Amino acid sequence: MATIKAECPTCGVVRLRVPDLTVRVCLDDESGSYRFRCPRCAISVVHEATPAICALLVSVGVREEVWRLPAELHEHRSGPVLTPDDLLDFHLLLEQGDWVDQLAALVSDVPTA
């Protein structure tokens, strides 16, 4: 079985076995990373990796997880940008007992697309 060297931010270079790693590849932008739990200190470590490194790790038997970007990233957005003041106002609204009614009143006059 192959031994793979990787870097833990706490322990430095560690040696791992194939089952100790997982490669993650995004189908939408082809970004990749690999993750492992450090055999010395047990923290979870994630490193970005090029497509070539991901392919090499998978070729020696490292498990691959494929994922997609959230669909919300592709949605058309309209209207004003949310500001820190908007977020604070919403937070204050949520602290009130009748926040649902107040929120419904705020959006009842908003035209739909």
C-alpha positions in Angstrom: 0.0 0.0 0.0 1.3 3.5 -0.9 2.5 5.9 1.8 1.6 9.5 1.3 3.4 12.4 2.9 1.3 15.4 3.8 1.7 18.4 6.0 -0.1 19.0 9.3 0.0 22.7 10.4 0.7 21.5 14.0 2.9 18.5 13.5 4.7 19.1 10.2 5.2 16.3 7.7 3.2 13.2 8.5 2.9 9.8 6.7 -0.5 8.6 5.7 -2.0 5.5 4.2 -4.4 5.6 1.2 -7.5 5.0 3.4 -6.5 8.0 5.6 -7.2 10.6 2.9 -10.2 11.8 0.9 -10.0 13.8 -2.3 -12.8 16.3 -2.9 -13.4 17.7 -6.5 -16.0 20.3 -7.5 -17.6 19.4 -10.8 -18.5 23.1 -11.5 -15.1 24.8 -11.3 -12.8 21.7 -11.1 -11.3 23.0 -7.8 -9.9 20.2 -5.6 -8.7 19.5 -2.2 -7.7 16.6 0.0 -8.4 16.0 3.7 -7.1 13.8 6.5 -7.0 13.5 10.2 -3.5 13.9 11.5 -2.2 10.6 12.9 -0.3 12.5 15.6 -2.6 15.3 16.9 -5.9 14.1 15.4 -6.9 17.5 14.0 -8.7 17.6 10.6 -6.5 19.0 7.9 -7.6 20.2 4.5 -5.3 21.3 1.7 -6.2 22.7 -1.7 -4.9 20.6 -4.6 -4.4 21.0 -8.3 -6.4 18.7 -10.6 -3.1 16.8 -11.3 -2.5 16.1 -7.6 -6.2 15.1 -7.2 -5.9 12.7 -10.1 -2.6 11.3 -8.8 -4.1 10.6 -5.4 -7.2 9.0 -6.9 -5.0 6.8 -9.2 -3.3 5.3 -6.1 -6.7 4.5 -4.5 -7.6 7.5 -2.4 -11.4 7.8 -2.1 -12.9 10.6 -4.2 -15.9 12.8 -3.3 -17.4 14.8 -6.1 -19.6 17.8 -5.3 -21.3 20.7 -6.9 -21.5 24.4 -6.0 -24.9 25.3 -4.4 -27.6 26.2 -7.0 -28.2 29.5 -5.2 -24.9 30.8 -6.6 -26.4 30.6 -10.1 -29.7 32.4 -9.2 -30.4 35.8 -10.7 -30.3 38.4 -7.9 -32.1 41.7 -8.1 -32.8 44.5 -5.7 -30.5 46.4 -3.4 -27.5 44.9 -1.8 -27.9 43.8 1.8 -26.0 46.1 4.1 -24.8 45.7 7.7 -27.5 48.1 8.7 -30.1 45.9 7.0 -28.8 42.9 8.9 -28.9 44.8 12.2 -32.5 45.9 11.6 -33.5 42.3 10.8 -31.8 41.1 14.0 -33.7 43.7 16.1 -36.9 42.8 14.3 -36.4 39.1 15.3 -36.1 40.1 18.9 -39.7 41.4 18.9 -42.6 39.1 19.7 -44.6 40.1 16.6 -41.8 39.9 14.1 -43.6 37.6 11.7 -46.5 40.1 11.3 -44.1 43.0 11.0 -42.0 41.2 8.4 -45.2 40.2 6.4 -46.3 43.9 6.4 -42.9 45.0 5.1 -42.9 42.6 2.1 -46.7 42.8 1.3 -46.1 45.9 -0.9 -43.0 44.5 -2.7 -43.7 43.7 -6.3 -42.9 40.2 -7.4 -40.8 39.5 -10.5 
